[in-house]
Amino acid sequence: MKAKVYVRLKNGVLDPQGQTIQSSVERMGYDFAKEVRVGKVFEIEVESEACRKDLEKIASTMLANMIIEEYSIEFEA
Amino acid sequence: MKAKVYVRLKNGVLDPQGQTIQSSVERMGYDFAKEVRVGKVFEIEVESEACRKDLEKIASTMLANMIIEEYSIEFEA
């Protein structure tokens, strides 16, 4: 089973990397990208969903900087 | 509407960052993480799905290194 931890910048936090990508997309001649934000996905092979509580602890202490980032967890069979 | 471009290492490509996280998780005393792999998510605000073809071009030329990475695109209303 796969657990996916999505980590993204909180709304309102500036995303220079996203802005750089957006201006590059415009320079390539595309105008459809109104805003670009960049996040991370941690794919973790696990036995079952029983690890959810521990995974939340790891996400909030190691994978995400909770001052500027938020996370969400999904499990895929 | 939001387009999400997921970029991840191809299977078989070594993921040192993922391995480092996995050993840190074990050092914290957790044994549920069999494997950890790290990817990126580009969240792009768009008008509609009409941009899919262009987005695939951008993903394969700018967002992913197609030699070692693969991408997938999802649209969220």
Backbone of each chain as nested JSON, in Angstrom:
{
  "chains": [
    {"id": "A", "residues": [
      {"number": 1, "name": "MET", "atoms": {"N": [0.846, -1.202, 0.0], "CA": [0.0, 0.0, 0.0], "C": [0.876, 1.244, 0.0]}},
      {"number": 2, "name": "LYS", "atoms": {"N": [0.396, 2.287, -0.65], "CA": [1.204, 3.512, -0.744], "C": [0.53, 4.65, 0.034]}},
      {"number": 3, "name": "ALA", "atoms": {"N": [1.314, 5.314, 0.871], "CA": [0.84, 6.535, 1.527], "C": [1.477, 7.7, 0.777]}},
      {"number": 4, "name": "LYS", "atoms": {"N": [0.666, 8.742, 0.494], "CA": [1.213, 9.924, -0.17], "C": [1.051, 11.132, 0.745]}},
      {"number": 5, "name": "VAL", "atoms": {"N": [2.166, 11.784, 1.05], "CA": [2.13, 12.996, 1.868], "C": [2.386, 14.181, 0.924]}},
      {"number": 6, "name": "TYR", "atoms": {"N": [1.359, 15.031, 0.792], "CA": [1.504, 16.22, -0.056], "C": [1.882, 17.395, 0.841]}},
      {"number": 7, "name": "VAL", "atoms": {"N": [2.945, 18.076, 0.485], "CA": [3.381, 19.256, 1.252], "C": [3.354, 20.457, 0.311]}},
      {"number": 8, "name": "ARG", "atoms": {"N": [2.642, 21.53, 0.747], "CA": [2.576, 22.712, -0.138], "C": [2.688, 23.974, 0.713]}},
      {"number": 9, "name": "LEU", "atoms": {"N": [3.051, 25.054, 0.081], "CA": [3.143, 26.305, 0.805], "C": [1.736, 26.741, 1.234]}},
      {"number": 10, "name": "LYS", "atoms": {"N": [1.61, 27.316, 2.397], "CA": [0.319, 27.84, 2.839], "C": [-0.103, 28.967, 1.897]}},
      {"number": 11, "name": "ASN", "atoms": {"N": [-1.442, 29.13, 1.758], "CA": [-1.917, 30.248, 0.939], "C": [-1.358, 31.551, 1.519]}},
      {"number": 12, "name": "GLY", "atoms": {"N": [-0.989, 32.451, 0.634], "CA": [-0.489, 33.747, 1.113], "C": [1.024, 33.778, 1.238]}},
      {"number": 13, "name": "VAL", "atoms": {"N": [1.659, 32.595, 1.277], "CA": [3.127, 32.571, 1.343], "C": [3.667, 32.721, -0.08]}},
      {"number": 14, "name": "LEU", "atoms": {"N": [4.555, 33.641, -0.273], "CA": [5.135, 33.908, -1.597], "C": [5.84, 32.655, -2.123]}},
      {"number": 15, "name": "ASP", "atoms": {"N": [5.7, 32.394, -3.439], "CA": [6.333, 31.208, -4.028], "C": [7.222, 31.664, -5.194]}},
      {"number": 16, "name": "PRO", "atoms": {"N": [8.451, 32.111, -4.907], "CA": [9.335, 32.61, -5.971], "C": [9.575, 31.595, -7.077]}},
      {"number": 17, "name": "GLN", "atoms": {"N": [9.668, 30.313, -6.685], "CA": [9.906, 29.262, -7.687], "C": [8.701, 29.181, -8.634]}},
      {"number": 18, "name": "GLY", "atoms": {"N": [7.509, 29.229, -8.056], "CA": [6.305, 29.201, -8.881], "C": [6.237, 30.407, -9.803]}},
      {"number": 19, "name": "GLN", "atoms": {"N": [6.607, 31.553, -9.288], "CA": [6.566, 32.788, -10.102], "C": [7.578, 32.716, -11.247]}},
      {"number": 20, "name": "THR", "atoms": {"N": [8.722, 32.142, -10.974], "CA": [9.755, 32.009, -12.021], "C": [9.255, 31.101, -13.134]}},
      {"number": 21, "name": "ILE", "atoms": {"N": [8.604, 30.008, -12.737], "CA": [8.065, 29.071, -13.739], "C": [6.981, 29.772, -14.549]}},
      {"number": 22, "name": "GLN", "atoms": {"N": [6.126, 30.53, -13.844], "CA": [5.038, 31.2, -14.554], "C": [5.593, 32.179, -15.604]}},
      {"number": 23, "name": "SER", "atoms": {"N": [6.612, 32.946, -15.256], "CA": [7.149, 33.905, -16.259], "C": [7.848, 33.155, -17.397]}},
      {"number": 24, "name": "SER", "atoms": {"N": [8.432, 32.009, -17.092], "CA": [9.05, 31.22, -18.17], "C": [7.979, 30.699, -19.128]}},
      {"number": 25, "name": "VAL", "atoms": {"N": [6.873, 30.261, -18.547], "CA": [5.764, 29.752, -19.385], "C": [5.266, 30.875, -20.293]}},
      {"number": 26, "name": "GLU", "atoms": {"N": [5.153, 32.081, -19.745], "CA": [4.688, 33.228, -20.562], "C": [5.701, 33.536, -21.652]}},
      {"number": 27, "name": "ARG", "atoms": {"N": [6.984, 33.472, -21.308], "CA": [8.019, 33.751, -22.328], "C": [7.987, 32.713, -23.444]}},
      {"number": 28, "name": "MET", "atoms": {"N": [7.492, 31.498, -23.125], "CA": [7.385, 30.467, -24.168], "C": [6.165, 30.73, -25.054]}},
      {"number": 29, "name": "GLY", "atoms": {"N": [5.391, 31.787, -24.691], "CA": [4.262, 32.158, -25.541], "C": [2.922, 31.6, -25.091]}},
      {"number": 30, "name": "TYR", "atoms": {"N": [2.881, 30.989, -23.889], "CA": [1.607, 30.45, -23.396], "C": [1.015, 31.436, -22.376]}},
      {"number": 31, "name": "ASP", "atoms": {"N": [-0.291, 31.67, -22.454], "CA": [-0.869, 32.646, -21.51], "C": [-1.917, 32.006, -20.613]}},
      {"number": 32, "name": "PHE", "atoms": {"N": [-1.975, 30.688, -20.53], "CA": [-3.056, 30.048, -19.766], "C": [-2.729, 29.916, -18.266]}},
      {"number": 33, "name": "ALA", "atoms": {"N": [-1.476, 30.044, -17.881], "CA": [-1.094, 29.815, -16.474], "C": [-1.292, 31.101, -15.66]}},
      {"number": 34, "name": "LYS", "atoms": {"N": [-2.394, 31.175, -14.9], "CA": [-2.686, 32.39, -14.102], "C": [-1.776, 32.448, -12.878]}},
      {"number": 35, "name": "GLU", "atoms": {"N": [-1.508, 31.279, -12.26], "CA": [-0.631, 31.233, -11.094], "C": [0.003, 29.851, -11.028]}},
      {"number": 36, "name": "VAL", "atoms": {"N": [1.232, 29.77, -10.58], "CA": [1.92, 28.483, -10.452], "C": [2.457, 28.375, -9.021]}},
      {"number": 37, "name": "ARG", "atoms": {"N": [2.179, 27.259, -8.357], "CA": [2.734, 27.02, -7.026], "C": [3.361, 25.635, -7.013]}},
      {"number": 38, "name": "VAL", "atoms": {"N": [4.465, 25.5, -6.315], "CA": [5.228, 24.264, -6.351], "C": [5.185, 23.588, -4.98]}},
      {"number": 39, "name": "GLY", "atoms": {"N": [4.881, 22.282, -4.979], "CA": [4.851, 21.531, -3.722], "C": [5.613, 20.23, -3.878]}},
      {"number": 40, "name": "LYS", "atoms": {"N": [5.603, 19.399, -2.813], "CA": [6.306, 18.123, -2.833], "C": [5.341, 16.985, -2.532]}},
      {"number": 41, "name": "VAL", "atoms": {"N": [5.707, 15.79, -3.057], "CA": [4.928, 14.593, -2.743], "C": [5.898, 13.54, -2.218]}},
      {"number": 42, "name": "PHE", "atoms": {"N": [5.621, 13.029, -1.052], "CA": [6.431, 11.942, -0.495], "C": [5.611, 10.659, -0.636]}},
      {"number": 43, "name": "GLU", "atoms": {"N": [6.097, 9.733, -1.472], "CA": [5.408, 8.456, -1.657], "C": [6.083, 7.434, -0.74]}},
      {"number": 44, "name": "ILE", "atoms": {"N": [5.301, 6.867, 0.168], "CA": [5.886, 5.971, 1.185], "C": [5.18, 4.623, 1.12]}},
      {"number": 45, "name": "GLU", "atoms": {"N": [5.953, 3.572, 0.887], "CA": [5.398, 2.213, 0.839], "C": [5.167, 1.76, 2.272]}},
      {"number": 46, "name": "VAL", "atoms": {"N": [3.899, 1.421, 2.614], "CA": [3.557, 1.019, 3.988], "C": [2.71, -0.249, 3.965]}},
      {"number": 47, "name": "GLU", "atoms": {"N": [2.567, -0.876, 5.144], "CA": [1.782, -2.113, 5.231], "C": [0.288, -1.81, 5.207]}},
      {"number": 48, "name": "SER", "atoms": {"N": [-0.12, -0.792, 6.026], "CA": [-1.564, -0.499, 6.133], "C": [-1.744, 0.949, 6.58]}},
      {"number": 49, "name": "GLU", "atoms": {"N": [-3.006, 1.368, 6.751], "CA": [-3.287, 2.74, 7.206], "C": [-3.042, 2.904, 8.691]}},
      {"number": 50, "name": "ALA", "atoms": {"N": [-2.669, 1.805, 9.357], "CA": [-2.481, 1.862, 10.812], "C": [-1.396, 2.866, 11.189]}},
      {"number": 51, "name": "CYS", "atoms": {"N": [-0.55, 3.202, 10.234], "CA": [0.573, 4.121, 10.535], "C": [0.19, 5.591, 10.435]}},
      {"number": 52, "name": "ARG", "atoms": {"N": [-1.098, 5.882, 10.189], "CA": [-1.511, 7.276, 9.925], "C": [-1.062, 8.254, 11.002]}},
      {"number": 53, "name": "LYS", "atoms": {"N": [-1.294, 7.901, 12.258], "CA": [-0.938, 8.817, 13.372], "C": [0.576, 9.091, 13.343]}},
      {"number": 54, "name": "ASP", "atoms": {"N": [1.366, 8.015, 13.186], "CA": [2.827, 8.191, 13.157], "C": [3.237, 9.025, 11.946]}},
      {"number": 55, "name": "LEU", "atoms": {"N": [2.53, 8.791, 10.819], "CA": [2.872, 9.509, 9.589], "C": [2.587, 11.005, 9.745]}},
      {"number": 56, "name": "GLU", "atoms": {"N": [1.514, 11.315, 10.466], "CA": [1.207, 12.731, 10.715], "C": [2.31, 13.376, 11.545]}},
      {"number": 57, "name": "LYS", "atoms": {"N": [2.815, 12.617, 12.51], "CA": [3.911, 13.119, 13.372], "C": [5.14, 13.386, 12.497]}},
      {"number": 58, "name": "ILE", "atoms": {"N": [5.46, 12.433, 11.616], "CA": [6.646, 12.591, 10.751], "C": [6.441, 13.756, 9.774]}},
      {"number": 59, "name": "ALA", "atoms": {"N": [5.226, 13.833, 9.228], "CA": [4.956, 14.913, 8.26], "C": [5.139, 16.276, 8.921]}},
      {"number": 60, "name": "SER", "atoms": {"N": [4.615, 16.406, 10.129], "CA": [4.642, 17.734, 10.774], "C": [5.986, 18.061, 11.41]}},
      {"number": 61, "name": "THR", "atoms": {"N": [6.83, 17.056, 11.602], "CA": [8.134, 17.369, 12.237], "C": [9.301, 17.291, 11.245]}},
      {"number": 62, "name": "MET", "atoms": {"N": [9.126, 16.474, 10.153], "CA": [10.296, 16.266, 9.279], "C": [10.039, 16.676, 7.826]}},
      {"number": 63, "name": "LEU", "atoms": {"N": [8.809, 16.431, 7.356], "CA": [8.572, 16.627, 5.914], "C": [8.074, 18.039, 5.588]}},
      {"number": 64, "name": "ALA", "atoms": {"N": [7.379, 18.65, 6.525], "CA": [6.834, 19.992, 6.262], "C": [7.352, 20.985, 7.298]}},
      {"number": 65, "name": "ASN", "atoms": {"N": [7.609, 22.194, 6.845], "CA": [7.935, 23.289, 7.783], "C": [6.605, 23.955, 8.116]}},
      {"number": 66, "name": "MET", "atoms": {"N": [6.054, 23.625, 9.26], "CA": [4.676, 23.999, 9.592], "C": [4.474, 25.501, 9.74]}},
      {"number": 67, "name": "ILE", "atoms": {"N": [5.553, 26.264, 9.712], "CA": [5.409, 27.725, 9.773], "C": [4.903, 28.258, 8.424]}},
      {"number": 68, "name": "ILE", "atoms": {"N": [5.427, 27.696, 7.354], "CA": [5.048, 28.202, 6.024], "C": [4.358, 27.152, 5.157]}},
      {"number": 69, "name": "GLU", "atoms": {"N": [4.349, 25.886, 5.63], "CA": [3.78, 24.822, 4.792], "C": [2.644, 24.106, 5.497]}},
      {"number": 70, "name": "GLU", "atoms": {"N": [1.818, 23.418, 4.69], "CA": [0.773, 22.538, 5.232], "C": [0.898, 21.199, 4.505]}},
      {"number": 71, "name": "TYR", "atoms": {"N": [0.313, 20.156, 5.102], "CA": [0.418, 18.837, 4.454], "C": [-0.935, 18.139, 4.444]}},
      {"number": 72, "name": "SER", "atoms": {"N": [-1.054, 17.168, 3.554], "CA": [-2.233, 16.291, 3.573], "C": [-1.743, 14.884, 3.245]}},
      {"number": 73, "name": "ILE", "atoms": {"N": [-2.498, 13.901, 3.727], "CA": [-2.079, 12.503, 3.58], "C": [-3.17, 11.722, 2.866]}},
      {"number": 74, "name": "GLU", "atoms": {"N": [-2.771, 10.935, 1.877], "CA": [-3.712, 10.042, 1.186], "C": [-3.123, 8.643, 1.193]}},
      {"number": 75, "name": "PHE", "atoms": {"N": [-4.013, 7.632, 1.256], "CA": [-3.549, 6.24, 1.149], "C": [-4.1, 5.641, -0.141]}},
      {"number": 76, "name": "GLU", "atoms": {"N": [-3.267, 4.917, -0.86], "CA": [-3.667, 4.256, -2.119], "C": [-3.423, 2.766, -1.974]}},
      {"number": 77, "name": "ALA", "atoms": {"N": [-4.482, 1.981, -2.255], "CA": [-4.313, 0.528, -2.094], "C": [-3.274, -0.004, -3.081]}}
    ]},
    {"id": "B", "residues": [
      {"number": 1, "name": "MET", "atoms": {"N": [-10.016, 27.01, -12.209], "CA": [-9.745, 25.567, -12.278], "C": [-8.268, 25.329, -12.028]}},
      {"number": 2, "name": "LYS", "atoms": {"N": [-7.956, 24.23, -11.383], "CA": [-6.559, 23.95, -11.06], "C": [-6.057, 22.738, -11.85]}},
      {"number": 3, "name": "ALA", "atoms": {"N": [-4.893, 22.91, -12.485], "CA": [-4.217, 21.779, -13.122], "C": [-3.082, 21.382, -12.194]}},
      {"number": 4, "name": "LYS", "atoms": {"N": [-2.927, 20.065, -11.976], "CA": [-1.826, 19.595, -11.139], "C": [-0.903, 18.729, -11.997]}},
      {"number": 5, "name": "VAL", "atoms": {"N": [0.364, 19.095, -12.044], "CA": [1.36, 18.297, -12.766], "C": [2.228, 17.598, -11.708]}},
      {"number": 6, "name": "TYR", "atoms": {"N": [2.133, 16.261, -11.68], "CA": [2.94, 15.477, -10.739], "C": [4.197, 15.017, -11.472]}},
      {"number": 7, "name": "VAL", "atoms": {"N": [5.34, 15.273, -10.886], "CA": [6.606, 14.834, -11.486], "C": [7.299, 13.924, -10.485]}},
      {"number": 8, "name": "ARG", "atoms": {"N": [7.653, 12.703, -10.93], "CA": [8.311, 11.773, -10.009], "C": [9.434, 11.048, -10.738]}},
      {"number": 9, "name": "LEU", "atoms": {"N": [10.355, 10.521, -9.969], "CA": [11.453, 9.768, -10.568], "C": [10.887, 8.489, -11.184]}},
      {"number": 10, "name": "LYS", "atoms": {"N": [11.416, 8.079, -12.327], "CA": [11.004, 6.821, -12.937], "C": [11.381, 5.671, -12.002]}},
      {"number": 11, "name": "ASN", "atoms": {"N": [10.585, 4.591, -12.05], "CA": [10.927, 3.414, -11.253], "C": [12.327, 2.954, -11.634]}},
      {"number": 12, "name": "GLY", "atoms": {"N": [13.079, 2.533, -10.631], "CA": [14.429, 2.044, -10.926], "C": [15.482, 3.12, -10.793]}},
      {"number": 13, "name": "VAL", "atoms": {"N": [15.074, 4.395, -10.809], "CA": [16.049, 5.485, -10.634], "C": [16.257, 5.678, -9.136]}},
      {"number": 14, "name": "LEU", "atoms": {"N": [17.494, 5.66, -8.716], "CA": [17.847, 5.8, -7.296], "C": [17.327, 7.13, -6.756]}},
      {"number": 15, "name": "ASP", "atoms": {"N": [16.812, 7.096, -5.501], "CA": [16.288, 8.321, -4.899], "C": [17.014, 8.571, -3.572]}},
      {"number": 16, "name": "PRO", "atoms": {"N": [18.201, 9.167, -3.619], "CA": [18.977, 9.385, -2.386], "C": [18.214, 10.177, -1.325]}},
      {"number": 17, "name": "GLN", "atoms": {"N": [17.426, 11.179, -1.798], "CA": [16.652, 11.986, -0.852], "C": [15.636, 11.108, -0.126]}},
      {"number": 18, "name": "GLY", "atoms": {"N": [14.965, 10.245, -0.893], "CA": [13.992, 9.349, -0.289], "C": [14.658, 8.396, 0.695]}},
      {"number": 19, "name": "GLN", "atoms": {"N": [15.825, 7.907, 0.328], "CA": [16.54, 6.972, 1.213], "C": [16.978, 7.656, 2.509]}},
      {"number": 20, "name": "THR", "atoms": {"N": [17.387, 8.901, 2.385], "CA": [17.798, 9.662, 3.577], "C": [16.61, 9.842, 4.516]}},
      {"number": 21, "name": "ILE", "atoms": {"N": [15.451, 10.158, 3.943], "CA": [14.248, 10.338, 4.77], "C": [13.882, 9.015, 5.422]}},
      {"number": 22, "name": "GLN", "atoms": {"N": [13.971, 7.922, 4.644], "CA": [13.61, 6.617, 5.205], "C": [14.497, 6.281, 6.4]}},
      {"number": 23, "name": "SER", "atoms": {"N": [15.806, 6.519, 6.293], "CA": [16.673, 6.171, 7.435], "C": [16.407, 7.107, 8.614]}},
      {"number": 24, "name": "SER", "atoms": {"N": [16.04, 8.343, 8.34], "CA": [15.698, 9.25, 9.46], "C": [14.439, 8.764, 10.165]}},
      {"number": 25, "name": "VAL", "atoms": {"N": [13.478, 8.307, 9.375], "CA": [12.229, 7.792, 9.965], "C": [12.541, 6.594, 10.865]}},
      {"number": 26, "name": "GLU", "atoms": {"N": [13.431, 5.713, 10.386], "CA": [13.804, 4.538, 11.201], "C": [14.521, 4.977, 12.469]}},
      {"number": 27, "name": "ARG", "atoms": {"N": [15.39, 5.974, 12.343], "CA": [16.125, 6.451, 13.547], "C": [15.16, 7.052, 14.558]}},
      {"number": 28, "name": "MET", "atoms": {"N": [14.02, 7.567, 14.063], "CA": [13.018, 8.12, 15.004], "C": [12.243, 6.995, 15.687]}},
      {"number": 29, "name": "GLY", "atoms": {"N": [12.531, 5.74, 15.272], "CA": [11.9, 4.603, 15.953], "C": [10.675, 4.054, 15.237]}},
      {"number": 30, "name": "TYR", "atoms": {"N": [10.419, 4.523, 14.003], "CA": [9.259, 4.01, 13.258], "C": [9.748, 2.987, 12.242]}},
      {"number": 31, "name": "ASP", "atoms": {"N": [9.004, 1.883, 12.087], "CA": [9.494, 0.846, 11.145], "C": [8.497, 0.594, 10.019]}},
      {"number": 32, "name": "PHE", "atoms": {"N": [7.5, 1.487, 9.842], "CA": [6.453, 1.198, 8.85], "C": [6.821, 1.636, 7.424]}},
      {"number": 33, "name": "ALA", "atoms": {"N": [7.85, 2.458, 7.288], "CA": [8.175, 2.996, 5.95], "C": [9.098, 2.035, 5.203]}},
      {"number": 34, "name": "LYS", "atoms": {"N": [8.53, 1.252, 4.249], "CA": [9.349, 0.268, 3.528], "C": [10.224, 0.969, 2.486]}},
      {"number": 35, "name": "GLU", "atoms": {"N": [9.663, 2.011, 1.844], "CA": [10.421, 2.761, 0.846], "C": [9.859, 4.178, 0.776]}},
      {"number": 36, "name": "VAL", "atoms": {"N": [10.723, 5.158, 0.556], "CA": [10.271, 6.554, 0.438], "C": [10.799, 7.119, -0.876]}},
      {"number": 37, "name": "ARG", "atoms": {"N": [9.912, 7.742, -1.653], "CA": [10.343, 8.4, -2.888], "C": [9.762, 9.802, -2.914]}},
      {"number": 38, "name": "VAL", "atoms": {"N": [10.544, 10.746, -3.388], "CA": [10.149, 12.154, -3.326], "C": [9.857, 12.675, -4.744]}},
      {"number": 39, "name": "GLY", "atoms": {"N": [8.718, 13.383, -4.891], "CA": [8.372, 13.971, -6.188], "C": [7.921, 15.405, -6.003]}},
      {"number": 40, "name": "LYS", "atoms": {"N": [7.519, 16.02, -7.12], "CA": [7.057, 17.416, -7.053], "C": [5.634, 17.53, -7.597]}},
      {"number": 41, "name": "VAL", "atoms": {"N": [4.93, 18.572, -7.115], "CA": [3.59, 18.862, -7.64], "C": [3.572, 20.332, -8.053]}},
      {"number": 42, "name": "PHE", "atoms": {"N": [3.214, 20.572, -9.296], "CA": [3.071, 21.944, -9.779], "C": [1.578, 22.231, -9.87]}},
      {"number": 43, "name": "GLU", "atoms": {"N": [1.096, 23.149, -9.044], "CA": [-0.319, 23.507, -9.07], "C": [-0.457, 24.777, -9.923]}},
      {"number": 44, "name": "ILE", "atoms": {"N": [-1.212, 24.666, -11.023], "CA": [-1.293, 25.774, -11.975], "C": [-2.752, 26.2, -12.13]}},
      {"number": 45, "name": "GLU", "atoms": {"N": [-3.026, 27.466, -11.847], "CA": [-4.39, 27.996, -11.987], "C": [-4.637, 28.256, -13.483]}},
      {"number": 46, "name": "VAL", "atoms": {"N": [-5.671, 27.584, -14.051], "CA": [-5.956, 27.712, -15.495], "C": [-7.443, 27.968, -15.705]}},
      {"number": 47, "name": "GLU", "atoms": {"N": [-7.796, 28.395, -16.941], "CA": [-9.201, 28.676, -17.258], "C": [-9.982, 27.379, -17.468]}},
      {"number": 48, "name": "SER", "atoms": {"N": [-9.377, 26.444, -18.238], "CA": [-10.108, 25.202, -18.566], "C": [-9.113, 24.112, -18.947]}},
      {"number": 49, "name": "GLU", "atoms": {"N": [-9.624, 22.934, -19.295], "CA": [-8.751, 21.822, -19.691], "C": [-8.209, 22.003, -21.105]}},
      {"number": 50, "name": "ALA", "atoms": {"N": [-8.642, 23.07, -21.763], "CA": [-8.227, 23.286, -23.159], "C": [-6.702, 23.398, -23.268]}},
      {"number": 51, "name": "CYS", "atoms": {"N": [-6.06, 23.713, -22.163], "CA": [-4.599, 23.921, -22.205], "C": [-3.816, 22.617, -22.068]}},
      {"number": 52, "name": "ARG", "atoms": {"N": [-4.502, 21.452, -22.032], "CA": [-3.821, 20.178, -21.72], "C": [-2.619, 19.923, -22.631]}},
      {"number": 53, "name": "LYS", "atoms": {"N": [-2.818, 20.085, -23.925], "CA": [-1.723, 19.791, -24.895], "C": [-0.52, 20.7, -24.601]}},
      {"number": 54, "name": "ASP", "atoms": {"N": [-0.798, 21.989, -24.397], "CA": [0.307, 22.926, -24.092], "C": [0.97, 22.551, -22.774]}},
      {"number": 55, "name": "LEU", "atoms": {"N": [0.144, 22.136, -21.803], "CA": [0.671, 21.787, -20.473], "C": [1.592, 20.569, -20.576]}},
      {"number": 56, "name": "GLU", "atoms": {"N": [1.214, 19.622, -21.447], "CA": [2.069, 18.442, -21.638], "C": [3.417, 18.869, -22.222]}},
      {"number": 57, "name": "LYS", "atoms": {"N": [3.367, 19.848, -23.147], "CA": [4.624, 20.343, -23.757], "C": [5.484, 20.982, -22.664]}},
      {"number": 58, "name": "ILE", "atoms": {"N": [4.875, 21.816, -21.824], "CA": [5.626, 22.497, -20.756], "C": [6.16, 21.48, -19.756]}},
      {"number": 59, "name": "ALA", "atoms": {"N": [5.311, 20.497, -19.408], "CA": [5.739, 19.496, -18.422], "C": [6.956, 18.732, -18.939]}},
      {"number": 60, "name": "SER", "atoms": {"N": [6.914, 18.347, -20.207], "CA": [7.997, 17.497, -20.729], "C": [9.248, 18.289, -21.116]}},
      {"number": 61, "name": "THR", "atoms": {"N": [9.111, 19.606, -21.22], "CA": [10.313, 20.373, -21.595], "C": [10.877, 21.208, -20.446]}},
      {"number": 62, "name": "MET", "atoms": {"N": [9.989, 21.561, -19.456], "CA": [10.467, 22.474, -18.407], "C": [10.348, 21.906, -16.995]}},
      {"number": 63, "name": "LEU", "atoms": {"N": [9.26, 21.168, -16.76], "CA": [8.999, 20.748, -15.369], "C": [9.639, 19.396, -15.04]}},
      {"number": 64, "name": "ALA", "atoms": {"N": [9.757, 18.533, -16.025], "CA": [10.321, 17.197, -15.759], "C": [11.56, 16.977, -16.616]}},
      {"number": 65, "name": "ASN", "atoms": {"N": [12.526, 16.273, -16.038], "CA": [13.698, 15.827, -16.802], "C": [13.343, 14.44, -17.315]}},
      {"number": 66, "name": "MET", "atoms": {"N": [12.933, 14.362, -18.562], "CA": [12.323, 13.141, -19.098], "C": [13.296, 11.96, -19.156]}},
      {"number": 67, "name": "ILE", "atoms": {"N": [14.562, 12.203, -18.897], "CA": [15.534, 11.093, -18.881], "C": [15.33, 10.265, -17.613]}},
      {"number": 68, "name": "ILE", "atoms": {"N": [15.103, 10.942, -16.491], "CA": [14.981, 10.212, -15.219], "C": [13.619, 10.388, -14.558]}},
      {"number": 69, "name": "GLU", "atoms": {"N": [12.777, 11.283, -15.108], "CA": [11.485, 11.549, -14.472], "C": [10.328, 11.263, -15.42]}},
      {"number": 70, "name": "GLU", "atoms": {"N": [9.142, 11.104, -14.824], "CA": [7.895, 10.984, -15.596], "C": [6.9, 11.948, -14.958]}},
      {"number": 71, "name": "TYR", "atoms": {"N": [5.851, 12.287, -15.732], "CA": [4.872, 13.224, -15.163], "C": [3.462, 12.73, -15.428]}},
      {"number": 72, "name": "SER", "atoms": {"N": [2.519, 13.247, -14.657], "CA": [1.099, 12.989, -14.93], "C": [0.353, 14.291, -14.635]}},
      {"number": 73, "name": "ILE", "atoms": {"N": [-0.776, 14.451, -15.317], "CA": [-1.524, 15.714, -15.197], "C": [-2.947, 15.419, -14.734]}},
      {"number": 74, "name": "GLU", "atoms": {"N": [-3.409, 16.163, -13.756], "CA": [-4.797, 16.057, -13.299], "C": [-5.416, 17.45, -13.299]}},
      {"number": 75, "name": "PHE", "atoms": {"N": [-6.722, 17.497, -13.596], "CA": [-7.433, 18.777, -13.522], "C": [-8.454, 18.704, -12.385]}},
      {"number": 76, "name": "GLU", "atoms": {"N": [-8.549, 19.744, -11.606], "CA": [-9.504, 19.801, -10.49], "C": [-10.396, 21.024, -10.676]}},
      {"number": 77, "name": "ALA", "atoms": {"N": [-11.712, 20.799, -10.677], "CA": [-12.632, 21.927, -10.891], "C": [-12.522, 22.945, -9.754]}}
    ]}
  ]
}
